[in-house]
Amino acid sequence: MRYLVLLVGAAVAAGADCEGLAKLKLATTTISEAKVYAAEKGTPATCRVTGVMTPTADSVIKFAVWMPVDGWNGKFLGVGNGGYAGSISTGGLVEAARSGYASASTDTGHSVTGGVDASWALQHPEKIIDFGHRAIHLTAVQGKAITAAFYGSAPKKSYFSSCSNGGRQALMEAQRYPEDYDGIIAGAPANNWSMLMTNALKNSAVTMRDPSFYFPAEKLPAIQAAAISACDKNDGVADGVIENPAKCGFDPAVLLCKAEDNKGCLTAPQVAGLKELYAGLKDAKGKQVYPGYAMSGEAEMGGWASWITGPGMEKSAMFLFSTNFFKYIVYSDPNWDYKTFDVARDLPAAQKAGAHLNSTDPNLKAFQARGGKLILYHGWCDAAIPGQAVIDYYQSVQKKMGAKATGEFVRLFMVPGMQHCGAGAGPNNFGQGGAPKGDAASNIAMALEQWVEKGVAPEKIVAARPGRTRPLCAYPKTARYKGTGSTDEAANFECVQ
């Protein structure tokens, strides 16, 4: 379904004063405020429009559009959401305004705090659709209409860049609504939502149904050290970062306690639990259907201690995400118990419930046909969403559309050592998640704009962290040390197959 924009009154080509936008008539939309906010703390004066979209009787989708009063660059930037959303992403709007973009964000149809709460979905199927894809699409449509009304001309180019659930939203836009954006960046996309949540629930059941299988966060440094010891030198550089964890043959059994249990070793049940986390999800027939987590990065800030083990049993982010999904979206039963997990029953139920949440369709022909460009990126050490998952999606696009056609409009960059959307032991700052600025050689958003507007496809992007730079190579290439010069300088590496 597509949603029509209805503009009533004076022709938009003439432009409008900010306050006058309150009278703008848009389909299924009520504008609650249109007001100029003065410049403050580096943010320019902006015309800010807020409102509510009600495409169904059970929809209450809040949105905000920010437009620089002066210095608009003629472009529109869509701002995504993390987790289960529930609030407008004001930080993204601020950054967009500072870079001269008109931008828009939405709460996706519900209000929550913390990002892991899905109780809003209980007995509200239309709100699930709003969260899944309708809200982000309508925000793009109405956001661009408001922008055109304010400036007197439509944006010449429109972009979307976000990570995690925002990466899922990004791929939803490319798949379901290819006309919304000219260029899209999907970071660490949670696009196979139902599989991601089922895998997380399986991990919770394995490691906590029998508490002896659970290992606390204090054991993560020993696990990471063992993985690094096994595979760090595979890429020719001993730097505490594994370039390609998929090629790491680390066996958790080397950590088996030889005497009393301590934080430097794992008991036999804990070894089994760790192997399950690395193994991923298999269906009832034993077929691999979703990848496991990569080896290395377990003990880094923002790593497993936050997402997988948590500060204690039943306290990790992925435990909360997955149990909320099954309680409120899959089974509509707040009392449903994760300890009853049965892959033969729960995986098909999750897949059915994910019909409006999964953005896994590899058919991007409509997006390609309009000249759209898509960049994917993912941290190899992501403890929320396995890095291999984005490779699997990329390869599904290649299989559907052909490698040559895919290469004309899609690029994938895997980031060694990076955690979820950022941070980690490897260079992890390359302009992701924000408004384009700086140099296309080191800013992924600028690289996308250069591709869309000048036809120059990015083959590598330089990532940085204090004291080190490293090239990120367009998949399947990886960075290899040339053999001379500092291993902390990107110039001394080359992208090779």
C-alpha positions in Angstrom: 0.0 0.0 0.0 1.2 3.5 -0.7 0.0 6.6 1.1 -1.0 9.8 -0.8 0.1 13.2 0.3 -2.7 15.8 0.1 -1.6 19.5 0.0 -4.4 22.0 0.2 -4.1 25.8 -0.1 -1.4 27.9 -1.7 0.9 26.3 -4.1 4.0 24.9 -2.4 6.3 26.5 -5.0 5.8 29.8 -3.3 7.2 28.6 0.0 5.7 29.4 3.4 6.5 31.0 6.7 7.1 28.5 9.5 4.1 29.3 11.6 1.9 29.0 8.5 2.8 25.3 8.2 0.4 24.7 11.0 -2.4 25.1 8.5 -0.9 22.7 6.0 -3.3 19.8 5.2 -1.7 16.4 4.9 -3.6 13.1 4.6 -4.3 11.4 7.9 -2.0 14.0 9.6 -2.5 16.6 12.3 0.1 19.3 12.8 0.3 20.3 16.4 3.1 22.9 16.3 5.0 24.8 13.7 7.5 27.2 15.2 10.9 28.8 14.7 13.4 28.0 17.4 16.3 30.3 17.8 19.9 29.2 17.3 21.4 27.6 20.4 24.6 25.8 21.3 25.8 25.3 17.8 22.4 24.4 16.3 21.1 26.9 13.8 17.7 28.5 13.9 15.3 25.9 12.8 11.6 25.7 11.8 10.3 22.7 13.7 7.0 21.0 12.9 5.5 18.4 15.1 2.4 16.4 14.6 0.6 13.0 14.7 -0.3 10.7 11.8 -3.3 8.4 12.2 -3.4 6.0 9.1 -5.6 3.6 11.1 -8.0 3.9 14.0 -5.4 2.4 16.3 -2.4 4.4 15.0 -0.9 7.4 16.9 2.4 8.1 15.1 4.2 11.2 16.4 6.8 12.8 14.2 9.0 15.9 14.0 10.5 17.7 11.1 13.4 20.2 11.6 14.4 22.6 8.8 17.2 25.2 9.0 15.9 28.7 8.5 19.0 29.6 6.6 21.6 27.6 4.7 19.5 24.6 3.7 21.6 22.4 1.4 18.6 21.3 -0.6 18.6 17.8 0.9 16.4 15.7 3.2 17.7 13.2 5.8 15.6 10.5 7.5 16.5 9.7 11.1 15.9 6.2 12.4 15.4 4.6 15.8 17.1 2.0 18.0 15.5 -0.8 19.9 11.8 -0.9 20.0 11.8 2.9 19.3 9.2 4.8 21.3 10.6 8.3 21.1 11.7 10.8 18.4 15.4 10.8 17.8 16.1 14.4 18.6 19.9 13.9 18.6 19.8 13.0 14.9 17.7 16.0 14.1 20.1 18.3 15.8 23.1 16.9 13.9 21.2 17.1 10.6 20.3 20.7 11.2 23.9 21.6 12.0 25.0 20.1 8.7 22.3 22.0 6.7 19.8 19.2 6.1 16.0 19.2 6.6 15.3 16.0 8.6 12.5 14.0 10.2 12.1 11.4 12.9 9.2 9.5 14.4 8.5 7.5 17.6 7.1 4.8 15.3 3.6 4.9 16.9 4.2 4.4 20.6 5.9 5.9 23.6 8.2 4.0 25.8 11.6 4.5 27.5 14.6 2.2 27.6 14.1 0.7 24.2 13.5 -2.9 25.3 9.8 -2.6 26.2 7.3 -4.1 23.7 4.3 -4.1 26.0 2.7 -1.5 23.7 2.2 -4.2 21.1 -0.1 -6.4 23.2 -3.4 -6.8 21.3 -2.4 -3.9 18.9 -1.6 -5.4 15.5 -1.8 -2.0 13.8 0.8 -0.6 16.1 3.1 -3.5 15.2 2.7 -2.6 11.5 3.4 1.1 12.4 6.6 0.1 14.2 7.5 -2.4 11.5 7.5 -0.1 8.5 4.5 2.2 8.2 5.6 4.9 10.5 9.1 5.3 9.0 7.6 5.4 5.5 4.9 8.0 6.3 7.4 10.1 8.1 9.5 10.2 4.9 6.5 11.1 2.8 5.1 13.8 5.0 8.5 15.1 6.1 9.4 15.8 2.5 6.0 17.3 1.8 6.5 19.7 4.8 10.0 20.5 3.6 8.8 21.3 0.1 6.1 23.6 1.6 8.5 25.5 3.8 11.3 26.0 1.2 9.1 26.2 -1.9 10.8 23.3 -3.6 11.2 19.6 -3.0 14.5 18.2 -1.7 16.8 17.5 -4.6 18.1 14.3 -2.9 16.9 12.3 0.1 19.0 10.1 2.3 18.4 7.7 5.3 21.1 6.5 7.6 20.7 4.6 10.8 21.9 1.6 12.8 20.5 -1.5 14.6 16.7 -1.3 14.5 17.4 1.8 12.4 19.4 -0.5 10.0 16.3 -2.7 9.8 14.2 0.4 9.0 16.8 1.4 6.3 16.4 -2.0 4.6 12.6 -1.8 5.0 12.7 1.5 3.1 14.8 0.0 0.3 12.6 -3.1 0.0 9.0 -1.8 0.6 9.2 1.9 -0.2 12.1 2.3 -2.8 10.8 5.7 -3.9 11.4 7.3 -0.5 15.2 7.7 -0.6 18.0 8.1 -3.1 20.7 6.8 -0.8 20.4 4.5 2.2 22.9 3.4 4.9 21.9 0.3 6.9 24.2 -0.2 9.9 24.2 -3.5 11.8 20.7 -4.1 10.6 18.3 -6.1 12.8 16.5 -6.9 9.6 15.9 -10.6 10.3 14.1 -9.6 13.5 12.2 -12.9 14.1 15.4 -15.0 13.7 17.5 -12.6 15.8 15.0 -12.7 18.6 14.5 -16.5 18.4 18.3 -17.0 18.5 18.5 -14.7 21.5 15.7 -16.6 23.3 17.4 -19.9 22.5 20.6 -18.6 24.0 18.8 -17.6 27.1 17.1 -20.9 27.4 20.3 -22.8 26.9 22.4 -20.8 29.4 19.7 -20.2 32.1 17.2 -23.0 32.0 19.9 -24.9 33.8 21.9 -22.3 35.7 25.1 -24.3 35.6 25.4 -23.4 31.8 25.3 -19.6 32.6 28.7 -17.9 32.8 29.0 -14.5 34.5 30.6 -11.4 32.9 33.7 -11.8 35.0 34.7 -14.7 32.8 34.5 -12.7 29.6 38.2 -11.4 29.7 39.5 -14.9 29.8 37.2 -15.9 26.8 38.3 -12.9 24.8 42.0 -13.5 25.6 41.8 -17.1 24.5 40.1 -16.2 21.2 42.6 -13.4 20.4 45.5 -15.8 21.2 44.1 -18.4 18.8 43.4 -16.1 15.8 44.9 -12.6 16.2 47.9 -13.4 13.9 45.8 -14.9 11.1 45.7 -11.5 9.4 49.5 -11.0 9.7 49.3 -8.3 12.4 49.2 -8.9 16.1 47.1 -6.0 17.2 44.4 -7.4 19.5 41.9 -7.4 16.6 40.8 -10.3 14.4 40.3 -9.1 10.9 37.9 -11.9 10.0 36.5 -13.8 12.9 34.6 -16.1 10.6 38.0 -17.7 9.8 38.8 -18.2 13.5 39.0 -21.7 14.7 39.0 -21.0 18.5 37.7 -23.9 20.5 36.2 -22.9 23.9 37.2 -26.3 25.3 40.7 -24.9 25.9 39.2 -22.9 28.8 37.9 -26.0 30.6 38.8 -25.7 34.3 41.5 -28.1 35.3 40.9 -27.6 39.0 38.4 -25.5 40.9 36.1 -23.1 39.1 37.5 -19.6 38.8 37.1 -16.5 36.6 40.0 -17.7 34.3 38.3 -20.9 33.2 34.9 -22.4 32.3 33.2 -25.5 33.7 32.0 -28.2 31.3 28.4 -26.9 31.2 29.7 -23.3 30.6 31.9 -24.5 27.7 28.8 -26.1 26.2 26.8 -22.8 26.8 29.6 -20.7 25.1 29.6 -23.1 22.1 25.9 -22.5 21.7 26.4 -18.8 21.6 29.0 -19.1 18.8 26.9 -21.8 17.0 23.8 -19.7 16.2 20.3 -21.1 15.6 19.2 -24.4 14.0 15.7 -25.3 13.2 13.9 -28.5 14.5 15.5 -30.5 11.7 19.0 -29.3 12.6 19.4 -26.9 9.7 21.4 -23.7 10.3 19.0 -20.8 10.0 20.8 -17.9 11.7 24.4 -17.3 12.6 26.0 -17.2 16.0 28.1 -14.5 17.5 31.7 -13.9 16.4 34.7 -14.8 18.4 36.7 -11.9 20.0 35.4 -8.7 21.5 33.5 -10.5 24.3 35.0 -8.4 27.1 35.1 -5.0 25.3 33.0 -2.1 26.6 29.5 -2.4 25.1 30.1 -6.1 24.4 28.8 -9.3 25.9 28.5 -8.0 29.4 25.7 -5.6 28.2 24.0 -7.7 25.5 24.5 -11.4 26.3 25.5 -12.2 29.9 24.2 -9.0 31.4 25.1 -8.1 35.0 23.3 -11.3 36.1 20.9 -14.0 34.9 17.8 -12.6 33.1 19.3 -9.1 33.0 20.9 -8.9 29.6 19.6 -6.7 26.8 19.1 -9.6 24.4 17.2 -11.5 27.1 14.8 -8.5 27.5 14.5 -7.9 23.8 13.6 -11.5 23.0 11.3 -12.2 25.9 9.4 -9.0 25.1 9.1 -10.1 21.5 7.6 -13.5 22.4 5.4 -12.2 25.2 3.8 -9.3 23.5 4.2 -9.8 19.7 4.4 -13.5 19.1 2.1 -15.0 21.8 0.2 -12.0 23.2 0.7 -13.4 26.7 2.6 -11.4 29.3 3.0 -14.5 31.4 4.7 -16.6 28.7 7.8 -18.3 30.1 11.0 -18.4 28.1 12.1 -21.6 29.9 9.4 -23.5 27.8 11.3 -22.6 24.6 10.8 -25.2 21.9 12.4 -24.4 18.5 9.9 -26.6 16.6 7.0 -24.5 18.0 8.5 -21.1 18.7 10.5 -20.5 15.5 7.6 -20.9 13.1 5.5 -18.7 15.4 8.2 -16.0 15.5 8.5 -16.1 11.7 4.7 -15.6 11.3 4.8 -12.7 13.8 7.7 -11.1 12.0 5.8 -10.6 8.7 5.8 -6.8 9.2 9.1 -6.6 11.1 11.5 -8.5 8.9 13.3 -6.7 6.1 14.9 -9.7 4.5 13.6 -9.5 0.9 16.6 -9.7 -1.5 14.6 -8.2 -4.4 15.9 -4.6 -4.6 15.1 -4.2 -8.3 12.8 -1.3 -7.8 15.3 0.6 -5.6 18.0 -0.1 -8.2 15.8 1.0 -11.1 15.3 4.5 -9.6 19.1 4.9 -9.2 19.1 4.1 -5.5 22.4 3.3 -3.7 22.7 1.2 -0.6 25.6 0.8 1.8 25.7 -1.8 4.6 28.1 -1.9 7.5 28.5 -4.1 10.5 30.9 -4.6 13.3 32.4 -8.0 13.4 32.4 -8.1 17.2 28.8 -6.9 17.5 27.3 -8.6 20.6 23.7 -7.6 19.8 23.4 -8.7 16.1 25.8 -11.3 14.7 28.0 -9.7 12.0 27.6 -12.8 9.8 23.9 -11.9 9.4 24.5 -8.9 7.2 26.8 -11.0 5.0 24.1 -13.6 4.6 21.7 -10.8 3.5 24.2 -9.3 1.1 24.8 -12.7 -0.4 21.0 -13.3 -0.8 20.8 -10.1 -2.8 23.7 -11.3 -5.0 21.9 -14.6 -5.5 18.6 -12.9 -6.4 19.9 -10.1 -8.6 23.3 -11.4 -9.7 26.7 -10.3 -8.5 27.3 -7.8 -11.3 24.0 -6.0 -10.8 24.4 -6.0 -7.0 27.8 -4.4 -7.4 26.3 -1.5 -9.3 24.3 -0.2 -6.3 25.2 -2.1 -3.1 28.4 -2.1 -0.9 29.1 -3.9 2.3 31.8 -2.9 4.8 32.6 -5.3 7.7 34.4 -3.5 10.6 37.0 -5.7 12.5 36.9 -5.2 16.2 33.8 -3.0 16.3 30.9 -3.6 18.7 27.3 -2.7 18.1 27.2 0.4 15.8 30.5 1.7 17.3 33.1 1.3 20.0 35.3 -1.8 20.3 39.1 -2.6 20.1 39.4 -1.8 16.3 39.2 1.5 14.5 35.4 2.2 14.6 34.8 5.9 13.7 34.0 6.4 10.0 31.1 8.9 10.1 28.5 6.2 10.7 25.1 7.1 12.1 25.3 10.8 11.6 24.8 13.5 9.0 27.3 13.6 6.2 30.3 15.8 6.8 34.1 15.9 6.0 35.8 13.7 3.5 34.2 10.8 1.5 37.4 8.9 2.1 36.7 8.6 5.8 33.0 9.4 6.2 30.6 6.7 5.1 27.7 9.2 4.7 29.7 11.4 2.5 30.8 8.4 0.5 27.1 7.5 -0.1 26.4 11.1 -1.3 29.3 11.0 -3.6 28.1 7.7 -5.0 24.5 9.0 -5.5 25.4 12.4 -6.8 28.7 11.8 -8.7 28.6 8.1 -9.5 31.8 7.3 -7.5 31.3 4.0 -5.7 33.2 3.5 -2.5 35.7 0.7 -2.5 37.3 1.5 0.9 36.6 3.8 3.8 39.3 4.8 6.4 38.2 4.1 10.0 39.9 5.7 13.0 40.3 5.4 16.7 42.9 7.2 18.9 46.3 6.3 17.7 45.2 4.0 14.8 43.6 4.1 11.4 42.7 1.2 9.2 40.9 0.8 5.8 37.5 -0.8 5.7 37.3 -2.8 2.5 34.2 -3.4 0.3 33.3 -7.0 1.0 34.5 -9.6 0.3 37.9 -7.9 0.3 39.8 -7.4 3.6 42.7 -5.2 4.7 46.1 -6.8 4.5 49.4 -5.3 5.9 51.8 -4.4 3.1 54.7 -5.5 5.3 56.4 -2.2 5.9 55.6 0.9 7.9 53.5 1.4 11.0 50.6 -1.1 11.5 48.7 1.8 13.0 48.4 3.7 9.7 45.8 2.9 7.1 48.2 3.8 4.3 50.3 0.7 5.0 47.4 -1.7 4.3 45.7 -2.8 1.0 42.4 -4.3 0.3 42.7 -7.8 -1.1 40.5 -10.8 -1.8 
